Amino acid sequence: MPRFSCGDRVQIARRDCAEHHRVPDYVKGKTGHIERVCVPFGQPEKLALGLDGKPFQMLYRVRLEQADLWESYAGSPGDTLEIEIFEHWLEPAADA
Amino acid sequence: MSPDRHKPHDLGGLPAGPIDREEHDLAHWEQRIDAMVSLCFSKGVLHDVAELRVGIEALGPDAYDKLGYYERWAASIANRLVSKEVLTRRELDERIEVIRARRGDS
C-alpha cells in the first residue's frame, strides 16, 4: 500500500545525501501535495551502486507552489511545479 | 537554499544567464558517445542510468564545469570501463595520444 494518497500534504526531506539521489536541493524541505501516485521503482541511491534497487519505492508526483520555492517569485500567483519524488524522501507535512 | 551545500550537478535555482533555446545539431562524435553508452548498457557495463549519473557526479567540480554534456558522458563511461577492467587506464591514455598526434593537438 502506498503511504500517501492523492491530495495528501507532504514535506520533502531536508537531509544531506552525499550519494547519487534524484532530489534537487531547491525542493528539499519544501511542502506540497501529492498530485498523483505513480508506480514503484528501484531506489536510485542503490541502483547507482550497481545494486538491484530493492526494496522498490513508490514514486509520487508532488505539486509545489512556485512562490514557496523562490524568494520574491514574480510569476503568476498559483504557478506550480510538479516533480517526481520517491516515498523515502517524503514525510507527512506538519500542517497535514 | 545554501549555495555551499550544492554539488556541481545540482544547479536548480542558482543565478544564471538567459537560457539558450536554440536547437543544436549533434556532432558526429556526440552521436558516437551516445552509441557507446547504449553499447555499455547492452554489454552489461552499465545496468542503470543511475550508474552513468554517479560517474558524472564523481568527476569533481572543475571537470564538471569544464566539460560539455557528452564529454561528461564520455568521462563517466571511460572511468567505468577502466573500473570494470574492460580497458586499462594505460590503453586509454595510449589511444588518446595516438588520436591527439593524428589531429596535430599538443
N, CA and C atoms of all chains as a GROMACS GRO file, in nm:
protein
  606
    1MET      N    1   0.085  -0.120   0.000
    1MET     CA    2   0.000   0.000   0.000
    1MET      C    3   0.088   0.125   0.000
    2PRO      N    4   0.059   0.219  -0.090
    2PRO     CA    5   0.134   0.345  -0.084
    2PRO      C    6   0.109   0.417   0.049
    3ARG      N    7   0.213   0.480   0.102
    3ARG     CA    8   0.200   0.551   0.229
    3ARG      C    9   0.113   0.676   0.215
    4PHE      N   10   0.118   0.737   0.095
    4PHE     CA   11   0.046   0.862   0.073
    4PHE      C   12  -0.059   0.844  -0.036
    5SER      N   13  -0.162   0.928  -0.028
    5SER     CA   14  -0.269   0.925  -0.128
    5SER      C   15  -0.275   1.060  -0.197
    6CYS      N   16  -0.345   1.060  -0.310
    6CYS     CA   17  -0.363   1.183  -0.386
    6CYS      C   18  -0.422   1.292  -0.295
    7GLY      N   19  -0.362   1.410  -0.298
    7GLY     CA   20  -0.412   1.521  -0.218
    7GLY      C   21  -0.344   1.536  -0.083
    8ASP      N   22  -0.274   1.433  -0.035
    8ASP     CA   23  -0.206   1.443   0.095
    8ASP      C   24  -0.101   1.553   0.092
    9ARG      N   25  -0.093   1.628   0.203
    9ARG     CA   26   0.013   1.729   0.218
    9ARG      C   27   0.141   1.658   0.264
   10VAL      N   28   0.250   1.687   0.195
   10VAL     CA   29   0.378   1.619   0.225
   10VAL      C   30   0.491   1.721   0.228
   11GLN      N   31   0.594   1.686   0.306
   11GLN     CA   32   0.716   1.766   0.308
   11GLN      C   33   0.829   1.681   0.252
   12ILE      N   34   0.906   1.740   0.161
   12ILE     CA   35   1.021   1.670   0.104
   12ILE      C   36   1.136   1.680   0.204
   13ALA      N   37   1.201   1.567   0.230
   13ALA     CA   38   1.304   1.563   0.335
   13ALA      C   39   1.414   1.664   0.306
   14ARG      N   40   1.463   1.724   0.416
   14ARG     CA   41   1.573   1.820   0.407
   14ARG      C   42   1.695   1.750   0.465
   15ARG      N   43   1.747   1.652   0.396
   15ARG     CA   44   1.861   1.582   0.453
   15ARG      C   45   1.977   1.585   0.355
   16ASP      N   46   2.096   1.587   0.411
   16ASP     CA   47   2.215   1.582   0.328
   16ASP      C   48   2.231   1.440   0.278
   17CYS      N   49   2.272   1.429   0.155
   17CYS     CA   50   2.293   1.297   0.096
   17CYS      C   51   2.412   1.312   0.002
   18ALA      N   52   2.523   1.251   0.039
   18ALA     CA   53   2.644   1.264  -0.043
   18ALA      C   54   2.637   1.174  -0.166
   19GLU      N   55   2.548   1.074  -0.160
   19GLU     CA   56   2.541   0.980  -0.271
   19GLU      C   57   2.448   1.031  -0.380
   20HIS      N   58   2.451   0.960  -0.493
   20HIS     CA   59   2.359   0.992  -0.601
   20HIS      C   60   2.215   0.981  -0.552
   21HIS      N   61   2.135   1.082  -0.578
   21HIS     CA   62   1.992   1.076  -0.549
   21HIS      C   63   1.922   1.173  -0.644
   22ARG      N   64   1.789   1.162  -0.650
   22ARG     CA   65   1.715   1.234  -0.753
   22ARG      C   66   1.630   1.346  -0.694
   23VAL      N   67   1.677   1.410  -0.590
   23VAL     CA   68   1.603   1.520  -0.529
   23VAL      C   69   1.689   1.646  -0.536
   24PRO      N   70   1.653   1.743  -0.619
   24PRO     CA   71   1.735   1.864  -0.627
   24PRO      C   72   1.725   1.946  -0.499
   25ASP      N   73   1.832   2.018  -0.470
   25ASP     CA   74   1.840   2.092  -0.344
   25ASP      C   75   1.725   2.192  -0.328
   26TYR      N   76   1.682   2.251  -0.440
   26TYR     CA   77   1.584   2.361  -0.426
   26TYR      C   78   1.446   2.315  -0.381
   27VAL      N   79   1.419   2.183  -0.380
   27VAL     CA   80   1.289   2.137  -0.327
   27VAL      C   81   1.303   2.074  -0.188
   28LYS      N   82   1.425   2.057  -0.139
   28LYS     CA   83   1.441   1.990  -0.010
   28LYS      C   84   1.382   2.077   0.102
   29GLY      N   85   1.305   2.014   0.187
   29GLY     CA   86   1.243   2.086   0.298
   29GLY      C   87   1.112   2.154   0.260
   30LYS      N   88   1.076   2.151   0.130
   30LYS     CA   89   0.956   2.222   0.086
   30LYS      C   90   0.832   2.134   0.102
   31THR      N   91   0.718   2.202   0.114
   31THR     CA   92   0.591   2.134   0.137
   31THR      C   93   0.499   2.150   0.016
   32GLY      N   94   0.432   2.044  -0.018
   32GLY     CA   95   0.335   2.048  -0.128
   32GLY      C   96   0.232   1.939  -0.108
   33HIS      N   97   0.169   1.897  -0.217
   33HIS     CA   98   0.074   1.786  -0.201
   33HIS      C   99   0.093   1.684  -0.312
   34ILE      N  100   0.044   1.564  -0.285
   34ILE     CA  101   0.055   1.456  -0.381
   34ILE      C  102  -0.042   1.484  -0.496
   35GLU      N  103   0.012   1.499  -0.615
   35GLU     CA  104  -0.072   1.522  -0.734
   35GLU      C  105  -0.118   1.388  -0.789
   36ARG      N  106  -0.029   1.289  -0.786
   36ARG     CA  107  -0.069   1.153  -0.824
   36ARG      C  108   0.030   1.051  -0.766
   37VAL      N  109  -0.020   0.933  -0.748
   37VAL     CA  110   0.064   0.821  -0.706
   37VAL      C  111   0.107   0.752  -0.835
   38CYS      N  112   0.237   0.743  -0.858
   38CYS     CA  113   0.286   0.680  -0.981
   38CYS      C  114   0.299   0.529  -0.956
   39VAL      N  115   0.411   0.471  -0.985
   39VAL     CA  116   0.432   0.327  -0.962
   39VAL      C  117   0.565   0.311  -0.890
   40PRO      N  118   0.590   0.195  -0.830
   40PRO     CA  119   0.717   0.175  -0.760
   40PRO      C  120   0.832   0.159  -0.860
   41PHE      N  121   0.948   0.213  -0.821
   41PHE     CA  122   1.071   0.198  -0.898
   41PHE      C  123   1.185   0.163  -0.803
   42GLY      N  124   1.296   0.112  -0.860
   42GLY     CA  125   1.415   0.087  -0.780
   42GLY      C  126   1.470   0.217  -0.724
   43GLN      N  127   1.534   0.208  -0.606
   43GLN     CA  128   1.589   0.328  -0.542
   43GLN      C  129   1.716   0.372  -0.615
   44PRO      N  130   1.718   0.496  -0.664
   44PRO     CA  131   1.836   0.544  -0.738
   44PRO      C  132   1.964   0.534  -0.655
   45GLU      N  133   1.953   0.556  -0.523
   45GLU     CA  134   2.073   0.552  -0.437
   45GLU      C  135   2.139   0.414  -0.445
   46LYS      N  136   2.055   0.310  -0.457
   46LYS     CA  137   2.108   0.172  -0.463
   46LYS      C  138   2.147   0.135  -0.605
   47LEU      N  139   2.066   0.176  -0.703
   47LEU     CA  140   2.097   0.145  -0.843
   47LEU      C  141   2.231   0.206  -0.883
   48ALA      N  142   2.261   0.323  -0.827
   48ALA     CA  143   2.387   0.391  -0.860
   48ALA      C  144   2.508   0.310  -0.816
   49LEU      N  145   2.488   0.223  -0.717
   49LEU     CA  146   2.597   0.141  -0.665
   49LEU      C  147   2.602   0.004  -0.733
   50GLY      N  148   2.518  -0.014  -0.835
   50GLY     CA  149   2.518  -0.142  -0.906
   50GLY      C  150   2.429  -0.246  -0.840
   51LEU      N  151   2.353  -0.204  -0.738
   51LEU     CA  152   2.260  -0.298  -0.672
   51LEU      C  153   2.128  -0.301  -0.749
   52ASP      N  154   2.035  -0.388  -0.705
   52ASP     CA  155   1.911  -0.403  -0.782
   52ASP      C  156   1.805  -0.299  -0.746
   53GLY      N  157   1.837  -0.209  -0.652
   53GLY     CA  158   1.742  -0.102  -0.620
   53GLY      C  159   1.631  -0.141  -0.525
   54LYS      N  160   1.632  -0.268  -0.478
   54LYS     CA  161   1.524  -0.315  -0.390
   54LYS      C  162   1.552  -0.277  -0.245
   55PRO      N  163   1.452  -0.258  -0.161
   55PRO     CA  164   1.310  -0.267  -0.197
   55PRO      C  165   1.267  -0.148  -0.283
   56PHE      N  166   1.185  -0.176  -0.385
   56PHE     CA  167   1.135  -0.068  -0.469
   56PHE      C  168   1.058   0.033  -0.383
   57GLN      N  169   1.064   0.157  -0.426
   57GLN     CA  170   0.995   0.263  -0.353
   57GLN      C  171   0.889   0.325  -0.443
   58MET      N  172   0.774   0.356  -0.382
   58MET     CA  173   0.669   0.423  -0.458
   58MET      C  174   0.718   0.561  -0.501
   59LEU      N  175   0.686   0.595  -0.626
   59LEU     CA  176   0.718   0.728  -0.677
   59LEU      C  177   0.588   0.810  -0.680
   60TYR      N  178   0.597   0.934  -0.638
   60TYR     CA  179   0.481   1.023  -0.637
   60TYR      C  180   0.511   1.148  -0.719
   61ARG      N  181   0.408   1.201  -0.782
   61ARG     CA  182   0.424   1.335  -0.840
   61ARG      C  183   0.376   1.435  -0.735
   62VAL      N  184   0.465   1.525  -0.696
   62VAL     CA  185   0.436   1.621  -0.590
   62VAL      C  186   0.420   1.758  -0.654
   63ARG      N  187   0.313   1.828  -0.617
   63ARG     CA  188   0.291   1.962  -0.671
   63ARG      C  189   0.326   2.066  -0.564
   64LEU      N  190   0.410   2.160  -0.602
   64LEU     CA  191   0.458   2.265  -0.511
   64LEU      C  192   0.420   2.401  -0.569
   65GLU      N  193   0.396   2.496  -0.481
   65GLU     CA  194   0.371   2.633  -0.527
   65GLU      C  195   0.505   2.698  -0.562
   66GLN      N  196   0.512   2.760  -0.680
   66GLN     CA  197   0.637   2.828  -0.718
   66GLN      C  198   0.675   2.935  -0.613
   67ALA      N  199   0.574   3.001  -0.560
   67ALA     CA  200   0.601   3.108  -0.462
   67ALA      C  201   0.665   3.052  -0.334
   68ASP      N  202   0.644   2.922  -0.308
   68ASP     CA  203   0.709   2.860  -0.191
   68ASP      C  204   0.855   2.823  -0.221
   69LEU      N  205   0.889   2.816  -0.348
   69LEU     CA  206   1.023   2.771  -0.386
   69LEU      C  207   1.123   2.886  -0.398
   70TRP      N  208   1.074   3.000  -0.445
   70TRP     CA  209   1.167   3.109  -0.481
   70TRP      C  210   1.128   3.235  -0.407
   71GLU      N  211   1.225   3.297  -0.343
   71GLU     CA  212   1.201   3.424  -0.277
   71GLU      C  213   1.159   3.527  -0.382
   72SER      N  214   1.065   3.609  -0.348
   72SER     CA  215   1.012   3.715  -0.436
   72SER      C  216   0.985   3.661  -0.578
   73TYR      N  217   0.912   3.550  -0.582
   73TYR     CA  218   0.872   3.493  -0.712
   73TYR      C  219   0.782   3.593  -0.785
   74ALA      N  220   0.817   3.621  -0.911
   74ALA     CA  221   0.749   3.730  -0.983
   74ALA      C  222   0.646   3.679  -1.084
   75GLY      N  223   0.628   3.548  -1.093
   75GLY     CA  224   0.531   3.494  -1.190
   75GLY      C  225   0.389   3.505  -1.138
   76SER      N  226   0.297   3.440  -1.209
   76SER     CA  227   0.156   3.448  -1.170
   76SER      C  228   0.134   3.376  -1.038
   77PRO      N  229   0.046   3.432  -0.955
   77PRO     CA  230   0.012   3.359  -0.833
   77PRO      C  231  -0.058   3.230  -0.873
   78GLY      N  232  -0.032   3.123  -0.803
   78GLY     CA  233  -0.092   2.995  -0.841
   78GLY      C  234  -0.005   2.914  -0.935
   79ASP      N  235   0.108   2.969  -0.980
   79ASP     CA  236   0.201   2.887  -1.060
   79ASP      C  237   0.253   2.773  -0.974
   80THR      N  238   0.262   2.658  -1.035
   80THR     CA  239   0.308   2.540  -0.959
   80THR      C  240   0.423   2.471  -1.031
   81LEU      N  241   0.490   2.385  -0.957
   81LEU     CA  242   0.592   2.299  -1.014
   81LEU      C  243   0.556   2.157  -0.973
   82GLU      N  244   0.567   2.062  -1.068
   82GLU     CA  245   0.544   1.922  -1.034
   82GLU      C  246   0.673   1.847  -1.050
   83ILE      N  247   0.703   1.766  -0.952
   83ILE     CA  248   0.831   1.693  -0.953
   83ILE      C  249   0.806   1.555  -0.895
   84GLU      N  250   0.874   1.456  -0.951
   84GLU     CA  251   0.853   1.319  -0.904
   84GLU      C  252   0.955   1.285  -0.795
   85ILE      N  253   0.902   1.242  -0.681
   85ILE     CA  254   0.982   1.219  -0.561
   85ILE      C  255   0.947   1.080  -0.505
   86PHE      N  256   1.051   1.008  -0.464
   86PHE     CA  257   1.030   0.875  -0.407
   86PHE      C  258   0.979   0.884  -0.263
   87GLU      N  259   0.908   0.777  -0.223
   87GLU     CA  260   0.844   0.776  -0.091
   87GLU      C  261   0.944   0.796   0.023
   88HIS      N  262   1.066   0.742   0.008
   88HIS     CA  263   1.160   0.753   0.120
   88HIS      C  264   1.216   0.894   0.135
   89TRP      N  265   1.177   0.986   0.048
   89TRP     CA  266   1.215   1.127   0.063
   89TRP      C  267   1.096   1.212   0.110
   90LEU      N  268   0.984   1.150   0.144
   90LEU     CA  269   0.864   1.225   0.180
   90LEU      C  270   0.821   1.195   0.323
   91GLU      N  271   0.771   1.299   0.390
   91GLU     CA  272   0.712   1.287   0.522
   91GLU      C  273   0.577   1.358   0.518
   92PRO      N  274   0.485   1.319   0.609
   92PRO     CA  275   0.360   1.397   0.617
   92PRO      C  276   0.395   1.541   0.655
   93ALA      N  277   0.328   1.638   0.594
   93ALA     CA  278   0.357   1.779   0.626
   93ALA      C  279   0.309   1.810   0.767
   94ALA      N  280   0.376   1.904   0.832
   94ALA     CA  281   0.338   1.941   0.969
   94ALA      C  282   0.195   1.992   0.974
   95ASP      N  283   0.148   2.053   0.864
   95ASP     CA  284   0.012   2.109   0.863
   95ASP      C  285  -0.091   2.009   0.810
   96ALA      N  286  -0.047   1.886   0.787
   96ALA     CA  287  -0.139   1.787   0.726
   96ALA      C  288  -0.241   1.740   0.829
   97MET      N  289   1.782   2.782   0.068
   97MET     CA  290   1.886   2.714  -0.009
   97MET      C  291   2.022   2.772   0.024
   98SER      N  292   2.118   2.685   0.048
   98SER     CA  293   2.252   2.735   0.080
   98SER      C  294   2.348   2.692  -0.030
   99PRO      N  295   2.403   2.788  -0.104
   99PRO     CA  296   2.484   2.752  -0.220
   99PRO      C  297   2.601   2.660  -0.188
  100ASP      N  298   2.655   2.671  -0.064
  100ASP     CA  299   2.772   2.587  -0.032
  100ASP      C  300   2.736   2.439  -0.020
  101ARG      N  301   2.606   2.410  -0.005
  101ARG     CA  302   2.566   2.270   0.000
  101ARG      C  303   2.560   2.208  -0.138
  102HIS      N  304   2.559   2.294  -0.239
  102HIS     CA  305   2.536   2.245  -0.374
  102HIS      C  306   2.650   2.161  -0.426
  103LYS      N  307   2.615   2.046  -0.483
  103LYS     CA  308   2.712   1.974  -0.563
  103LYS      C  309   2.708   2.033  -0.704
  104PRO      N  310   2.814   2.014  -0.780
  104PRO     CA  311   2.822   2.083  -0.909
  104PRO      C  312   2.707   2.052  -1.005
  105HIS      N  313   2.648   1.933  -0.993
  105HIS     CA  314   2.541   1.898  -1.086
  105HIS      C  315   2.405   1.948  -1.040
  106ASP      N  316   2.395   1.998  -0.917
  106ASP     CA  317   2.266   2.035  -0.860
  106ASP      C  318   2.250   2.187  -0.871
  107LEU      N  319   2.210   2.232  -0.989
  107LEU     CA  320   2.219   2.373  -1.024
  107LEU      C  321   2.089   2.450  -1.009
  108GLY      N  322   1.979   2.380  -0.985
  108GLY     CA  323   1.848   2.446  -0.986
  108GLY      C  324   1.844   2.564  -0.891
  109GLY      N  325   1.807   2.681  -0.941
  109GLY     CA  326   1.791   2.798  -0.857
  109GLY      C  327   1.914   2.885  -0.845
  110LEU      N  328   2.027   2.839  -0.896
  110LEU     CA  329   2.147   2.924  -0.889
  110LEU      C  330   2.138   3.032  -0.996
  111PRO      N  331   2.202   3.147  -0.970
  111PRO     CA  332   2.199   3.253  -1.070
  111PRO      C  333   2.260   3.203  -1.202
  112ALA      N  334   2.199   3.244  -1.311
  112ALA     CA  335   2.247   3.201  -1.443
  112ALA      C  336   2.200   3.303  -1.546
  113GLY      N  337   2.261   3.302  -1.659
  113GLY     CA  338   2.221   3.392  -1.767
  113GLY      C  339   2.097   3.341  -1.836
  114PRO      N  340   2.060   3.406  -1.945
  114PRO     CA  341   1.944   3.359  -2.021
  114PRO      C  342   1.967   3.218  -2.077
  115ILE      N  343   1.858   3.147  -2.094
  115ILE     CA  344   1.867   3.010  -2.146
  115ILE      C  345   1.875   3.014  -2.298
  116ASP      N  346   1.972   2.941  -2.353
  116ASP     CA  347   1.985   2.928  -2.498
  116ASP      C  348   1.885   2.823  -2.545
  117ARG      N  349   1.780   2.867  -2.612
  117ARG     CA  350   1.674   2.775  -2.655
  117ARG      C  351   1.691   2.729  -2.800
  118GLU      N  352   1.802   2.766  -2.862
  118GLU     CA  353   1.830   2.719  -2.999
  118GLU      C  354   1.842   2.567  -2.999
  119GLU      N  355   1.790   2.505  -3.102
  119GLU     CA  356   1.814   2.362  -3.120
  119GLU      C  357   1.953   2.343  -3.178
  120HIS      N  358   2.024   2.243  -3.131
  120HIS     CA  359   2.160   2.218  -3.180
  120HIS      C  360   2.163   2.084  -3.254
  121ASP      N  361   2.230   2.082  -3.367
  121ASP     CA  362   2.257   1.953  -3.430
  121ASP      C  363   2.365   1.884  -3.350
  122LEU      N  364   2.350   1.754  -3.335
  122LEU     CA  365   2.454   1.679  -3.265
  122LEU      C  366   2.574   1.658  -3.356
  123ALA      N  367   2.693   1.676  -3.302
  123ALA     CA  368   2.814   1.646  -3.377
  123ALA      C  369   2.827   1.494  -3.388
  124HIS      N  370   2.901   1.450  -3.489
  124HIS     CA  371   2.918   1.305  -3.509
  124HIS      C  372   2.976   1.238  -3.384
  125TRP      N  373   3.076   1.305  -3.321
  125TRP     CA  374   3.137   1.243  -3.202
  125TRP      C  375   3.037   1.232  -3.088
  126GLU      N  376   2.941   1.325  -3.081
  126GLU     CA  377   2.840   1.317  -2.975
  126GLU      C  378   2.747   1.198  -2.999
  127GLN      N  379   2.713   1.175  -3.126
  127GLN     CA  380   2.630   1.058  -3.158
  127GLN      C  381   2.706   0.929  -3.126
  128ARG      N  382   2.837   0.933  -3.149
  128ARG     CA  383   2.916   0.812  -3.119
  128ARG      C  384   2.921   0.786  -2.968
  129ILE      N  385   2.928   0.893  -2.888
  129ILE     CA  386   2.927   0.873  -2.742
  129ILE      C  387   2.792   0.814  -2.700
  130ASP      N  388   2.685   0.867  -2.760
  130ASP     CA  389   2.552   0.815  -2.730
  130ASP      C  390   2.546   0.665  -2.762
  131ALA      N  391   2.602   0.628  -2.879
  131ALA     CA  392   2.603   0.487  -2.918
  131ALA      C  393   2.688   0.404  -2.822
  132MET      N  394   2.799   0.460  -2.776
  132MET     CA  395   2.886   0.390  -2.681
  132MET      C  396   2.812   0.362  -2.550
  133VAL      N  397   2.733   0.460  -2.506
  133VAL     CA  398   2.657   0.441  -2.382
  133VAL      C  399   2.554   0.330  -2.402
  134SER      N  400   2.487   0.330  -2.518
  134SER     CA  401   2.392   0.221  -2.548
  134SER      C  402   2.463   0.086  -2.546
  135LEU      N  403   2.582   0.085  -2.605
  135LEU     CA  404   2.661  -0.039  -2.608
  135LEU      C  405   2.697  -0.084  -2.466
  136CYS      N  406   2.734   0.013  -2.380
  136CYS     CA  407   2.767  -0.020  -2.240
  136CYS      C  408   2.647  -0.085  -2.171
  137PHE      N  409   2.526  -0.036  -2.202
  137PHE     CA  410   2.406  -0.098  -2.143
  137PHE      C  411   2.387  -0.240  -2.199
  138SER      N  412   2.399  -0.254  -2.331
  138SER     CA  413   2.369  -0.386  -2.389
  138SER      C  414   2.474  -0.489  -2.350
  139LYS      N  415   2.596  -0.444  -2.318
  139LYS     CA  416   2.702  -0.538  -2.281
  139LYS      C  417   2.714  -0.556  -2.128
  140GLY      N  418   2.625  -0.489  -2.053
  140GLY     CA  419   2.627  -0.507  -1.909
  140GLY      C  420   2.735  -0.429  -1.835
  141VAL      N  421   2.798  -0.333  -1.904
  141VAL     CA  422   2.895  -0.246  -1.836
  141VAL      C  423   2.818  -0.147  -1.748
  142LEU      N  424   2.704  -0.104  -1.798
  142LEU     CA  425   2.611  -0.022  -1.720
  142LEU      C  426   2.480  -0.099  -1.710
  143HIS      N  427   2.417  -0.092  -1.592
  143HIS     CA  428   2.288  -0.158  -1.574
  143HIS      C  429   2.174  -0.059  -1.562
  144ASP      N  430   2.207   0.060  -1.516
  144ASP     CA  431   2.102   0.158  -1.490
  144ASP      C  432   2.162   0.295  -1.514
  145VAL      N  433   2.079   0.388  -1.558
  145VAL     CA  434   2.127   0.523  -1.586
  145VAL      C  435   2.185   0.589  -1.460
  146ALA      N  436   2.143   0.541  -1.342
  146ALA     CA  437   2.199   0.594  -1.217
  146ALA      C  438   2.350   0.573  -1.211
  147GLU      N  439   2.398   0.464  -1.274
  147GLU     CA  440   2.543   0.437  -1.273
  147GLU      C  441   2.617   0.535  -1.363
  148LEU      N  442   2.556   0.571  -1.475
  148LEU     CA  443   2.615   0.675  -1.561
  148LEU      C  444   2.619   0.808  -1.486
  149ARG      N  445   2.507   0.837  -1.418
  149ARG     CA  446   2.497   0.963  -1.345
  149ARG      C  447   2.599   0.970  -1.232
  150VAL      N  448   2.615   0.862  -1.157
  150VAL     CA  449   2.705   0.868  -1.042
  150VAL      C  450   2.849   0.889  -1.092
  151GLY      N  451   2.880   0.836  -1.210
  151GLY     CA  452   3.012   0.860  -1.268
  151GLY      C  453   3.030   1.006  -1.308
  152ILE      N  454   2.923   1.069  -1.351
  152ILE     CA  455   2.930   1.212  -1.386
  152ILE      C  456   2.944   1.296  -1.260
  153GLU      N  457   2.867   1.260  -1.157
  153GLU     CA  458   2.871   1.337  -1.032
  153GLU      C  459   3.006   1.322  -0.962
  154ALA      N  460   3.080   1.216  -0.993
  154ALA     CA  461   3.209   1.192  -0.929
  154ALA      C  462   3.324   1.265  -1.000
  155LEU      N  463   3.294   1.335  -1.109
  155LEU     CA  464   3.403   1.399  -1.186
  155LEU      C  465   3.469   1.513  -1.109
  156GLY      N  466   3.397   1.570  -1.014
  156GLY     CA  467   3.451   1.684  -0.938
  156GLY      C  468   3.410   1.815  -1.003
  157PRO      N  469   3.406   1.922  -0.922
  157PRO     CA  470   3.351   2.048  -0.971
  157PRO      C  471   3.426   2.108  -1.090
  158ASP      N  472   3.558   2.096  -1.093
  158ASP     CA  473   3.633   2.157  -1.204
  158ASP      C  474   3.599   2.089  -1.335
  159ALA      N  475   3.609   1.956  -1.336
  159ALA     CA  476   3.580   1.882  -1.459
  159ALA      C  477   3.434   1.900  -1.498
  160TYR      N  478   3.346   1.898  -1.400
  160TYR     CA  479   3.204   1.911  -1.431
  160TYR      C  480   3.175   2.042  -1.504
  161ASP      N  481   3.235   2.150  -1.456
  161ASP     CA  482   3.209   2.281  -1.517
  161ASP      C  483   3.276   2.295  -1.652
  162LYS      N  484   3.391   2.232  -1.668
  162LYS     CA  485   3.471   2.249  -1.789
  162LYS      C  486   3.417   2.165  -1.905
  163LEU      N  487   3.365   2.048  -1.872
  163LEU     CA  488   3.324   1.954  -1.977
  163LEU      C  489   3.181   1.983  -2.024
  164GLY      N  490   3.157   1.955  -2.151
  164GLY     CA  491   3.022   1.965  -2.205
  164GLY      C  492   2.942   1.839  -2.173
  165TYR      N  493   2.817   1.841  -2.215
  165TYR     CA  494   2.723   1.733  -2.181
  165TYR      C  495   2.776   1.595  -2.222
  166TYR      N  496   2.809   1.579  -2.350
  166TYR     CA  497   2.854   1.447  -2.395
  166TYR      C  498   2.998   1.418  -2.352
  167GLU      N  499   3.075   1.522  -2.324
  167GLU     CA  500   3.210   1.499  -2.268
  167GLU      C  501   3.198   1.437  -2.128
  168ARG      N  502   3.098   1.480  -2.052
  168ARG     CA  503   3.077   1.419  -1.919
  168ARG      C  504   3.036   1.273  -1.933
  169TRP      N  505   2.950   1.245  -2.031
  169TRP     CA  506   2.913   1.105  -2.055
  169TRP      C  507   3.039   1.024  -2.088
  170ALA      N  508   3.121   1.080  -2.176
  170ALA     CA  509   3.242   1.008  -2.220
  170ALA      C  510   3.334   0.982  -2.100
  171ALA      N  511   3.352   1.083  -2.016
  171ALA     CA  512   3.440   1.068  -1.899
  171ALA      C  513   3.383   0.962  -1.804
  172SER      N  514   3.250   0.963  -1.788
  172SER     CA  515   3.185   0.868  -1.697
  172SER      C  516   3.205   0.724  -1.747
  173ILE      N  517   3.180   0.701  -1.877
  173ILE     CA  518   3.194   0.562  -1.925
  173ILE      C  519   3.340   0.521  -1.936
  174ALA      N  520   3.430   0.616  -1.964
  174ALA     CA  521   3.573   0.581  -1.969
  174ALA      C  522   3.617   0.530  -1.831
  175ASN      N  523   3.580   0.603  -1.725
  175ASN     CA  524   3.616   0.561  -1.590
  175ASN      C  525   3.553   0.426  -1.556
  176ARG      N  526   3.430   0.410  -1.602
  176ARG     CA  527   3.359   0.285  -1.573
  176ARG      C  528   3.424   0.166  -1.644
  177LEU      N  529   3.462   0.187  -1.771
  177LEU     CA  530   3.526   0.079  -1.846
  177LEU      C  531   3.658   0.038  -1.782
  178VAL      N  532   3.728   0.136  -1.722
  178VAL     CA  533   3.853   0.105  -1.652
  178VAL      C  534   3.823   0.029  -1.522
  179SER      N  535   3.723   0.079  -1.446
  179SER     CA  536   3.695   0.015  -1.316
  179SER      C  537   3.639  -0.126  -1.337
  180LYS      N  538   3.570  -0.150  -1.449
  180LYS     CA  539   3.518  -0.284  -1.478
  180LYS      C  540   3.622  -0.370  -1.550
  181GLU      N  541   3.741  -0.315  -1.570
  181GLU     CA  542   3.853  -0.387  -1.632
  181GLU      C  543   3.824  -0.432  -1.775
  182VAL      N  544   3.744  -0.353  -1.844
  182VAL     CA  545   3.726  -0.375  -1.988
  182VAL      C  546   3.846  -0.314  -2.061
  183LEU      N  547   3.891  -0.199  -2.012
  183LEU     CA  548   4.009  -0.130  -2.063
  183LEU      C  549   4.102  -0.103  -1.946
  184THR      N  550   4.230  -0.082  -1.976
  184THR     CA  551   4.318  -0.030  -1.872
  184THR      C  552   4.336   0.120  -1.895
  185ARG      N  553   4.371   0.190  -1.788
  185ARG     CA  554   4.397   0.334  -1.800
  185ARG      C  555   4.507   0.358  -1.902
  186ARG      N  556   4.605   0.268  -1.903
  186ARG     CA  557   4.717   0.283  -1.995
  186ARG      C  558   4.671   0.271  -2.141
  187GLU      N  559   4.586   0.173  -2.169
  187GLU     CA  560   4.533   0.158  -2.306
  187GLU      C  561   4.458   0.283  -2.350
  188LEU      N  562   4.380   0.335  -2.256
  188LEU     CA  563   4.301   0.456  -2.285
  188LEU      C  564   4.394   0.573  -2.315
  189ASP      N  565   4.494   0.592  -2.228
  189ASP     CA  566   4.587   0.704  -2.245
  189ASP      C  567   4.666   0.691  -2.375
  190GLU      N  568   4.708   0.569  -2.407
  190GLU     CA  569   4.785   0.549  -2.530
  190GLU      C  570   4.701   0.582  -2.653
  191ARG      N  571   4.576   0.540  -2.648
  191ARG     CA  572   4.485   0.566  -2.761
  191ARG      C  573   4.460   0.716  -2.775
  192ILE      N  574   4.444   0.783  -2.662
  192ILE     CA  575   4.423   0.929  -2.666
  192ILE      C  576   4.545   0.997  -2.729
  193GLU      N  577   4.664   0.949  -2.695
  193GLU     CA  578   4.786   1.007  -2.752
  193GLU      C  579   4.791   0.987  -2.903
  194VAL      N  580   4.754   0.867  -2.949
  194VAL     CA  581   4.753   0.839  -3.094
  194VAL      C  582   4.660   0.936  -3.166
  195ILE      N  583   4.542   0.953  -3.108
  195ILE     CA  584   4.442   1.041  -3.174
  195ILE      C  585   4.488   1.186  -3.170
  196ARG      N  586   4.546   1.227  -3.056
  196ARG     CA  587   4.598   1.364  -3.048
  196ARG      C  588   4.704   1.389  -3.154
  197ALA      N  589   4.793   1.291  -3.171
  197ALA     CA  590   4.902   1.306  -3.268
  197ALA      C  591   4.845   1.316  -3.409
  198ARG      N  592   4.744   1.233  -3.436
  198ARG     CA  593   4.682   1.233  -3.569
  198ARG      C  594   4.616   1.367  -3.597
  199ARG      N  595   4.553   1.425  -3.493
  199ARG     CA  596   4.484   1.554  -3.510
  199ARG      C  597   4.580   1.671  -3.507
  200GLY      N  598   4.705   1.646  -3.462
  200GLY     CA  599   4.802   1.755  -3.451
  200GLY      C  600   4.781   1.839  -3.327
  201ASP      N  601   4.704   1.783  -3.227
  201ASP     CA  602   4.689   1.855  -3.099
  201ASP      C  603   4.816   1.843  -3.019
  202SER      N  604   4.837   1.937  -2.930
  202SER     CA  605   4.953   1.926  -2.842
  202SER      C  606   4.914   1.843  -2.720
   0.00000   0.00000   0.00000
